[in-house]
Amino acid sequence: MQGSNTLNVAADQHRTLWRWHFYAGLFVMPLLIVLAITGTLYCFQPQIEPLLYRDRMIVEEQAAPRLPRDTLLAKAVASEPRNAVPTTAQIDADPRRSAEFVFRLPSGESESVYVNPYTGAVLGTLSVEHRLMKQIRNLHRGLMLGKTGELVMELAGCWTLVMIGTGIALWWPKARQKGGVWTPRLTLRGRAWWRDIHAVGGIWLAAGALFFVLSGLPWSGSWGKQFKALATSAQLGYPKGAWGEAHVHSEKPSAPAEAAADADANAHAGMSGMKMDDLPLAQTPWAVGLTPVPDATAPEAGAARISLDSVVALASAPGVSDGYSIALPTSANGVYTVSSFPADPRDERTLHVDQYSGKVLADIAYNDYGRVAQWISFGTSLHMGRYFGLANQLVCGAISLGLAAMALTGFVMWWKRSPERALGAPARPAQRLPMRAWKSGLTMLGLVFPLMGLTMLIVWVSDRLVFGRVQRAES
């Protein structure tokens, strides 16, 4: 009798986990497919864009020296509407790449202008907002629905954690189970075959899926921004440091030093109150997004800007040599901002340069980040398939497409077992079980991700009010 009760409890626990796995999958499945496909495409952006826009991005290498960057910028300015404002210069050392300058148009949108660096010929333009990879990135981050889409995708990431946890618990090998643990039993037929493919494939992909979620959430629209603000204020992200000629330090200074640093930062932050995230840069390192952008010193009468080539030379001194952006000053008190977001996060660098004197007002390197920001930088580089080149891209693509396959196999399993005109959720257990570890885990997840906690509460209430009838157990 006791053995029978034990079996019943085990079956009810299994059904509870299955029910949560079902609800998580029901929401995540279509979004996971979108994330997987767009993430894979965006991962291969360095290869895709030069193929799509070869006529504008690729030039024939010549023995002649490149024209000065200010000359190239002047050619780009002359080709744009009168009120277009140059905002960014892309710096690429590849002799076969054209020079790219980004302009803010009178309409409010942005446009890239491509110039042959040897002849000065304008090769063409591309809309920043409407180019293919920008659209794919917007789909990946927010379904092209703005803030609403970002919240939906953030929830998809959080619910994926539930799906991973319940999936592992459902997969966990049972006593005397033969096969279907690390390799699928291909001799099975029907829904059992799909179940083995789904369970075994899912367990092999679980670690990759968990990494994708945890490395992507710091960039999310709601929780990610709050986490960045918290990490910054706690000096675990970008710490408070010294502006001016000194570097920013990751160690927390003593109280008098911290007060002096804050005063110096306020003196240089200027009236604009701009942060790095406000600048017209395609991407900036996570750690520096909330750092203030200083103002240039008041210019003397007749003072002129330093040249773009001078800024490039200043950036090369600390080792910034290729694949970075320079945000151009757009006002009399603006600065040049060098933002390097390379494949190796240890080479990340942010410099603010006075547009008149050429003085480096701030220089922020990877070693100046807090520990959390350093981890996130590495996670981001691996997440985007950048850290160890093509192999990283292939691994990320394989994990992403594998997760899409798991979503499809989950759909097939649901289709094969769902009754007509019914949701087909697994039957609710006949008895309420303590399952303290499971409930504690969900509670912690809801506390760490409050938006997730709210939706879990909605699911729990809906399960009882809308889908509350006891269903016949289905295998």
Residue pairs with C-beta under 8 A, 6 or more apart in sequence:
8 431
9 433
11 429
11 473
12 429
12 430
12 431
12 433
13 429
13 433
13 435
14 170
15 426
15 427
15 428
15 429
15 473
16 429
16 433
16 435
16 438
17 166
17 169
17 170
17 438
18 166
18 170
18 426
19 425
19 426
19 428
19 463
20 162
20 166
21 162
21 163
21 166
21 167
21 170
22 414
22 425
22 426
23 425
23 459
23 463
24 159
24 160
24 162
24 163
24 166
25 163
25 407
25 410
25 414
27 155
27 156
27 159
28 156
28 159
28 160
28 163
28 407
29 407
29 410
29 411
30 407
31 152
31 153
31 156
32 156
32 160
32 403
32 404
32 406
32 407
33 404
33 407
33 408
34 139
34 140
34 143
35 140
35 153
35 156
35 400
35 403
36 400
36 401
36 403
36 404
36 407
37 400
37 401
37 404
38 136
38 137
38 139
38 140
39 140
39 212
39 396
39 400
40 396
40 397
40 400
40 401
41 48
41 133
41 136
42 133
42 136
42 137
42 140
42 384
43 384
43 385
43 393
43 396
43 397
43 400
44 385
44 393
44 397
45 133
48 132
48 133
49 57
49 131
49 132
49 133
50 57
50 58
52 132
53 126
53 131
55 123
55 124
56 98
56 114
56 123
56 124
56 125
56 126
57 97
57 98
57 100
57 114
58 96
58 97
58 98
59 96
59 97
59 98
59 116
59 117
59 118
59 123
60 96
61 95
61 96
62 118
64 118
66 99
66 117
66 118
67 117
67 118
67 119
67 120
68 307
68 308
68 309
69 89
69 99
69 307
69 308
69 309
69 312
70 307
70 308
70 309
71 120
72 99
72 101
72 115
72 117
72 120
73 86
73 89
73 101
73 308
75 115
75 120
75 121
75 122
76 86
76 99
76 101
76 103
76 113
76 115
76 122
77 84
77 86
79 113
79 122
79 125
80 103
80 105
80 111
80 113
81 105
81 106
83 105
83 106
84 103
84 104
84 105
84 106
84 111
85 103
85 104
85 330
86 101
86 102
86 103
86 328
87 102
87 103
87 104
87 110
87 280
87 327
87 328
87 330
88 101
88 102
88 280
88 281
88 282
88 325
88 326
88 327
88 328
89 99
89 100
89 101
89 102
89 308
89 325
89 326
89 328
90 99
90 100
90 101
90 102
90 112
90 324
90 325
91 312
91 315
91 322
91 323
91 324
91 325
91 326
92 99
92 100
92 322
92 323
93 321
93 322
93 323
94 322
98 114
98 115
98 116
98 117
98 123
99 114
99 115
99 116
99 117
100 112
100 113
100 114
100 115
101 112
101 113
101 115
102 110
102 111
102 112
102 113
102 128
102 280
103 110
103 111
103 112
103 113
104 110
104 280
105 111
109 127
109 128
109 129
110 127
110 128
110 129
110 280
111 125
111 126
111 127
111 128
112 125
112 126
112 127
112 128
112 131
113 122
113 124
113 125
114 122
114 123
114 124
114 125
114 126
115 121
115 122
115 123
116 122
116 123
128 134
135 144
138 144
140 153
141 149
141 150
141 153
141 219
141 221
142 148
142 149
142 150
142 152
142 153
142 221
143 149
143 152
143 153
145 152
147 221
150 220
150 221
150 222
151 221
151 222
151 451
153 220
154 217
154 220
154 221
154 222
154 223
154 224
154 451
155 451
155 452
155 455
157 213
157 216
157 217
157 220
158 213
158 217
158 445
158 449
158 451
158 452
159 452
159 455
160 209
160 213
161 210
161 213
161 445
162 442
162 445
162 456
164 206
164 209
164 210
164 213
165 441
167 199
167 202
167 203
167 206
168 203
168 206
169 438
170 199
171 181
171 199
171 200
171 202
171 203
173 181
179 185
179 196
180 196
180 199
180 200
181 200
182 200
182 203
183 200
184 193
184 196
184 197
184 199
184 200
184 201
185 192
185 193
185 196
186 193
186 196
188 196
190 416
191 413
191 416
191 417
194 409
194 412
194 413
194 416
195 413
197 409
198 406
198 409
198 410
198 413
201 402
201 405
201 406
201 409
202 406
204 402
205 399
205 402
205 403
205 406
208 395
208 399
208 402
208 403
209 399
209 403
211 379
211 382
211 383
212 383
212 399
212 400
212 403
214 379
215 376
215 379
215 380
215 382
215 383
216 383
217 223
217 224
217 227
218 224
218 227
218 228
218 286
218 376
218 379
218 380
219 286
219 380
222 451
223 449
223 450
223 451
228 237
228 286
228 289
228 290
229 290
231 237
231 370
231 372
231 373
232 238
232 239
232 290
234 370
235 250
235 252
235 370
236 370
236 371
236 372
236 373
237 286
237 287
237 290
237 369
237 370
237 372
237 373
237 376
238 248
238 287
238 288
238 290
238 291
238 364
238 368
238 369
238 370
238 373
239 248
239 249
239 250
239 251
239 252
239 368
239 369
239 370
240 252
240 253
240 258
240 261
240 262
240 265
241 247
241 248
241 249
241 250
241 253
241 261
241 368
242 248
242 249
242 253
242 260
242 261
242 264
242 265
243 261
243 264
243 265
243 267
243 268
243 294
243 361
243 362
244 264
244 268
244 361
244 362
245 359
245 360
247 363
247 364
247 365
247 368
248 362
248 363
248 364
248 368
249 368
250 367
250 368
250 369
250 370
252 258
253 261
265 292
268 292
268 294
268 295
268 361
268 362
269 292
269 293
269 294
269 295
270 293
270 294
270 295
270 333
271 295
271 333
272 293
272 295
272 331
272 333
273 292
274 292
274 293
275 289
275 290
275 291
275 292
275 293
276 284
276 288
276 289
276 290
276 291
276 293
276 337
276 339
276 350
277 284
277 289
277 290
278 293
279 293
279 327
279 337
279 339
280 327
281 325
281 327
281 337
281 339
282 325
283 339
283 341
284 339
284 341
284 350
285 339
285 341
285 345
285 348
285 350
285 377
286 373
286 376
286 377
286 380
287 348
287 364
287 369
287 370
287 373
287 374
287 376
287 377
288 339
288 350
288 364
291 350
291 362
291 364
293 335
293 337
293 352
294 335
294 352
294 361
294 362
295 333
295 334
295 335
296 329
296 332
296 333
296 334
296 335
296 354
296 355
296 356
296 357
296 361
297 354
297 356
297 357
297 359
298 333
299 332
299 356
300 356
303 356
304 356
305 329
305 355
305 356
306 336
306 353
306 355
306 356
306 357
306 358
308 326
310 358
311 326
311 336
311 338
311 353
311 358
312 326
314 338
314 351
314 353
314 358
314 360
315 321
315 324
315 326
315 338
315 340
315 349
315 351
318 349
318 351
318 363
318 365
319 347
319 349
320 338
320 340
320 347
320 349
320 351
322 342
323 340
323 342
324 338
324 339
324 340
324 341
324 342
324 349
325 338
325 339
325 341
326 336
326 337
326 338
326 339
327 336
327 337
327 339
328 334
328 336
329 335
329 336
329 355
334 355
335 352
335 353
335 354
335 355
335 361
336 352
336 353
336 354
336 355
337 350
337 351
337 352
337 353
338 349
338 350
338 351
338 352
338 353
339 350
340 347
340 348
340 349
340 350
341 348
342 348
342 386
343 381
343 386
343 387
343 389
344 381
344 387
345 366
345 374
345 377
345 378
345 380
345 381
345 387
346 366
347 366
348 365
348 366
348 377
349 363
349 364
349 365
349 366
350 362
350 363
350 364
351 360
351 362
351 363
351 364
352 360
352 361
352 362
353 359
353 360
353 361
354 360
354 361
366 374
366 377
369 377
378 387
381 387
382 392
382 396
383 396
384 396
385 392
385 393
385 395
385 396
385 397
386 392
414 424
417 424
417 474
418 424
423 467
425 463
425 467
425 471
426 471
426 473
426 474
427 470
427 471
427 472
427 473
427 474
428 463
428 468
428 470
428 471
430 470
442 456
445 452
445 453
445 456
446 452
446 453
446 454
446 456
446 457
447 453
